[in-house]
Amino acid sequence: VQLQASGGGLVQAGGSLRLSCAVSGRTLSNYGVGWFRQAPGKERELVSAISRSGGNTYCADSVKGRFTISRDNAKNMVFLQMSSLKPEDTAVYYCNARDRFNNYWGQGTEVTVSS
């Protein structure tokens, strides 16, 4: 499975970005997907996750109400809509796909939020 994240960039505080993760090599519906982020000097953390069907989602408390995860299994795409961005959201964002036996990572897309 290959994952290609895109959509990062520089945005002012209060702005919005939409991250995309294109999945290839396997049928996306076989995998739960998550967005993680890693800020400089910090550990990688889970930001949001979505079940295989899209029926269940999770958002970390730090982004709840501001970020929305979604997926389009027909197009093998996963999205993270980020609104009301804060400087503390600055990080490299990674998409992750996993099933019972496997765990796949994309290369990351950088998000910088200026104050």
ZIFEN-V708525 format. One line per field, one symbol per residue. phi: phi as a letter, one per 20 degrees, with the letter a starting at -180 (. if undefined). psi: psi as a letter, one per 40 degrees, with the letter a starting at -180 (. if undefined). Layout:
phi: ???
psi: ???
This chain:
phi: .dccebofrdbfgnecbceccedcnbfgfecfccddbcegmcffcfebbbfgenfccccfgfcgnddcebbcffdlccccedclfcgfefaedceccbcfdcbcceencedcdee
psi: hhhhiieiahiiheaiihiihhhidihdeehiiihiihiheiihihdiiiideedhiihideehedihiiigddefiiihhhifiideehihhiihhiadeihiiaeihhhhhi.
